[in-house]
């Protein structure tokens, strides 16, 4: 059952005092029909003002109006900011982040009903439509569900649906029935060729399953859903530790399906909990429950949520890795926080347990000046302080287009009690 939350996140910051008073958050729940009280926010929280969700969305509109004007002139898709502080665009040959920007514009269309956002989203996603046929990359779910998928949901445009189905077919070619998973990276090119991998599967791949679930709904063909379920089950079996944190990479023998290695590529260490990886798992298993109503997926999502909650910093914005060795002097990853917030809002609608206080904590932090850029700054990205990949020296403490995307999604879900069933 869905929940309706208060539009205001009443969160406050208390300077440098080591302890703060309990702050009551008034939330209305149609599941329990009673008020709930937030957890204590520890003294080093960065939240310093009352946050209105509509105001946060209004600010996002203003910021992305500036960014979209610039992007249209350049006819390119914003991804992040380069080390010189200039806009870094997506790679036109293929970029796993290319779908997030038009996806954000679709969310602004959903919010404002202004056709300019629909037209802009349609224009930007057309730049990579030809990538729907690629069989050399597993990220087609990210690319086409976030762009064309949102576009189809909001317009019913059957041309968008056709693109999604083509992309789902291309993604399905990477499934190996011996392993029971979709292969993440090809190991004969790029930095992946330096690893002793045969069939690497990353936790991120849980996010590509939604495209397959949708393809089965759109076509009536269960083959896509069957691949998604097999992948989710294999990942559930092999990716998680006893504390319900996940490995980043599991390498399989493609002939036998046996596990060869459990590693990381973007985390601090092989046995560490890379923050965005935990977010991908939480979101992915919540989506799996949405489409299957299989309780084991709901149970896993709740276990991941508990790990995240038990290991969160005071303001709810995780460090880039929960086990990084120089905490608290480590970069935060706002992208992980935005993904977590959006996932928790949906998860909250499926469970008797309330995640309201945790959601408020994260969204209150993200909407604060500590993490939200001033209008016209930050190369017109909404959020600051995300991390791409520290081991690769890439995108450290910068804005990222997918942080903005999941933040907008979380705000809309929060505002409208939005959970897709």
N, C-alpha and C positions, 0 to 999 in steps of 0.2 A: 504494500500500500504506500502511496506517495505521501510525502510530508510537505507542509507549507511552513517556511521559515520566515521570521521577521526580516524585513528588508534592511534593518540596521544592525551592524555588528558593533555593539557597544564595548569596545576594548580600549584600555588606556595604558599608558606607559608611566612608570614611576622611576625617573632619573636613575640614580646609581644605588638606591637603597637595596639591600640584599633580600628583603622579604616584602611582599605586597599583600594587600588585603584581598580577600575573595571578592570577585566581581560577578554579580548576578547577570546572566544573559537570559532574557525572556524569549523563549522559543515556543511556538505553538506546534503541537504534533497531532496529526489526525490519527496516528496509530495509538497514541497513549493519552492524548487529550489532557496533558498536564504540563506545567512549567518545568524547566530543567535548569540546573545551575552549572555554569562552566567550571572547569578546573581552574586552579590558581595559575596565573601567568607569572612566571619567575621574573626576577628583577632585571635581567638583561634582555628582556623583550624589547623589540624595536618599535612596537606599536605606540604611536603618540597622539592619536586623534580619533574622533568618532568617524566611522566610515559608512557612507550611504552607498548601497550597491548600484542604484540608478546613477549616482554621481560618478562612480567608478566606470560604469559603462559609457556615460556621457564623455568623460575624459578620454576613454579609449577611442571613441568616435573622432574626437578632435585630433588626437595623435595620428590615427591611421588615415585621416583625410590628408594630412601633410605628407605622410609617407607614400600614399597612393598617388598623389599628384606627381611626386618625384619619380616613382617607379614607372608611371605611365609615360613620362617624358623619356626615360631611359629604355622603356620597353623590356624591362627585366624584373625578376622576382627577388625581393629582399630576403636575405637569409640571416645575416648577422653584421658585425662590425669588424673590420680588419685591424691588425695591430697599429696601424697609423690613424685609427679612429674614423676611417671612411667606410661607406656602405660596402658590404661584401654580398655579392649577388649569388644566386644558385647557379650551378653548372648547367648550361643548356643541354649538354649531352645526356645527363641524368643526375638527379640530386634527390636523395631520400627525403629532403625537407621541402621539396618544391610544391607539394600539395597543401602545406599549412597556411601559406599566405592567402591564396584564394579561399581556403576554408575559413580563415578569420573574417574575410569580407562577406562570405555567406552568413556568418554569425551576426555581423552588423546589419545585414539585410533582414535577418530574422528579427532583430531587435527594433530596427527603425522603420521597416517596410519601405525604405527609400530605394527606388529602382537603380539609383546610381551605384549602389553596392552590388546588386545583382549583375548589372552590366559589367562592372569592373571584375567581379569574380569570374564571370564567364570568359572574359577576355584573357585574364591571366592563366586560367587553367587550360585554355586552348593552346597555350605555348608548349605544353608538354603532352598533349593528347596522344601523340604518336608513340609515347613510351608505354602505352597500354599493351603493346605486343612484346615487350621485353621479357625474355625468359632467363636473363642472366643476373637478375636481382630479386631479392625476396621482399623488398620494401614497397611493392605495388599496393599493398593494403593501406599503408600510410599515405601514399601519394594520391590514390584514386578514391578511397573512402572519405578522406577529409575534404577533398575538393568536389569531385563529381557526386560523391555520395550525399554530401550536404546539399548540393545543388538539386539533386533529384528529390530529396526529401521535401525541399521547400517549394519546388516548382512542378514536379511531376513530369519534367521534360524527358521523353523517352530516348532521346539521343544520349542524354547523360547516362541513362540506365544501360544502354548498349555498350558504352565505354566501360562501365563497371564490370559487366559480364565478360567482356574481352579481357580485361585485366585479371579477373578471377581465373580465367582459363590459363593465362600465361603464368600466374602464380602457382597454379596447381601442378604445372609441369615439374616443379622443384620438390614435389613430395616423393619420398622414398618409402614404400610399404615395408621394407625390411627394418628400417629405423622407426617408422611411424611418425616422421616429422618432415617439415619443409626445410630444405637446406638454406642456411642463412647466407654464407659467403662462399663464392667460388675461390678455391685455394690456389689457383694457378696464375693469379695476377695481383699486383699491388702489394701492400704490406702483408696481406694474408698469406702470400706465398712463402714468407719467411718463417711461418709457423709450421709445426709438424702436425697439421690437421688433415683429416680426410673428409669429414662431413660435419662441419661446425654448426651448431644450433645455438642461437643466443636468446636470452629471455625476452629481448625486444620483439621477437617474432610473434609473441602472443598478441601483439597489436595488429598484426596483419590478418588475423582470423576473422575479424568482423566483416571484411569484404566478402569472405567465403560464405559466412552465414547469410549475408544479404543476398548473395548470388543464388543460393538455394531458394530463398523466399521469392525472388524475382522470377526465377525460371521454373520452379517446381522440381528441379533436379537435385536429389539429395547428395550427389557426389561431392559437391563443394563442402557441405556441412559435415560429411563423413571425414573428409580430410582435416577439417578444423578440429573435430572432436578427437581424432587420433593424435594430432599434434598436441592438443591440450593435455591429453592423458599421458603421453610419453614425457612431456615436460613436467607434469605433476609428479611423475615417478622419479625423475632423475635430477631435476634442477634445484631441489630444495633441501636445506640442511635441517637438523633437528629443531633449531630455533625459528624455522620458517623464513629465514633469509634465503636468497637465491644466489647460485653461481651465475656468472655472466655467460660463459661459454661451456657447453658440453660438446665434446667431439666424439662422434660415433664411427664405428666401422660400418660403411655403407652396405657391406655384404651380409653381415651377421646381425647388425643392429646393436651390438654390444658397446658399452661406454669405454672409450679409450682414455679420455682425460677430462678433468673438471678444472676450468681455468677462468681467467679474466682477460679482457682486452682493454677495457676502459676503466676498470676499477683500480683500487690501491694495491691489492694483492689477490692471489688466487682464492684465498679463504676470506676475503673481506666482502662487505655488503655495499656494492656500488649503488648509490642512492637512486639514480634514475632507473636502474634495473629493478629495484624493489617497486618503484612506481609502475613500471610497465607490467609487472606481474600482478599487482593489485588491480589495475585497470583491466587487464586481459581476462582474468578469471571472473571479474564482475560481469564483463560482456558475455563470457561463455555461459554464465548462469542465466543471463537475460534471454539468450536464445534457446537454451536446453532445459532450464529449470532443474538441472542435475545438482543435487544438494552438495556433492563433493566439491564442486566449483565454488559454491557459496561459502562452504567451510574453509576452503583454501584462501579465498579473498579475505575472510575475517581474520585468519591467522596472520596473513601478511600485514593487514591493517594493525593488528596488535603489535607486531614487531616494529612497525614504523612508529606507532605511538609510544611504545616503551623506550625507544631510542632517539626520540626527537629532541632537538634543541629547544630552548625556552620559548622561542617565537614560532616554532613549528616548521621553520624553513631548514631542511636538512643540509648538512655539509655534503660536499660532492660524493664522499664515501663515508659511511657510518664508522668505519674503522681507520680512517686516515690518521697518520701518526702525529700530526701537529695540531689537532683540535685543541682549543678553539681558534687557532691561527691557520685555518684552512678555508678555502673559498666555499661559499654556499652555492647550492644549485636550485635556483628559482624554478627552472623547468621541471625538476622533480616535484617540487611543492605544488605547482599548478596541476600537474597530472594527478597527484594524490588527492587534491581537493576535489577535482571533478569526479574521480572514481568514488570517493567517499560519499558524495551526494547521491550517486546512484545506488551504491551499496546500502546506504541508510534507508532507502525505500524498500529493501528486501528483508530487513532483519528487525528483530525486536530490540536489539541493542541500538542505542542512539550514538551516532557519531557527530551530533550537532556541535558540541563544544569544540571538538577537534577541527571541524570544518570552519567554524568561526575564527578559531585561532589562526589557521593558515590564511584564509581569505583576508582577515584583518591585517595580517602582516603584509601580504602581497599588495594590498591597496594603500599601504602607508607610504610616506615619503622615502622610507628606507629602501623600498623595492620598486616603487612606481616612479617613472621618470616624469619630470615636469614637461608640460606641453612645449614642443619644439626642440627638446633636447633628446639625447640618446639615439640620434639618427632616426627619431620618430618611431622607435619601438616603444611598446607600452611598459615593459618590465626590464629591470636591470638585474645584474648579478647571476647570470646562468653560467653553466660549464658544459662544454662539449665533450672533450676528452683530454684530461690532464696527461695521461701517459703518452699521448701523441703530440702534446704541446699545442693543442688546437682549441680555440674558442674558450679561453679561460677568463672568467669574470666579465662576460659580455652579454648583450641582449641576444636572444635567439627567437626565430619566428615561431617555433613550436611552443615555447614558453607562453608567448602571447596567445596562441591558438587555444591551448588548454585553459588558460586563465579566462578568456572570453567564454569558453564552454562552461566553465565552473560558475561564472557569474550568472549566465543565463539559466543554468540549471537551478541555481540557488534562488534566483528571482522568480522563476516561473514554476518551481517545483518540477523541473524537467527531468524525467527519466523515461527513456524510450523502452517500450515493452513490445 
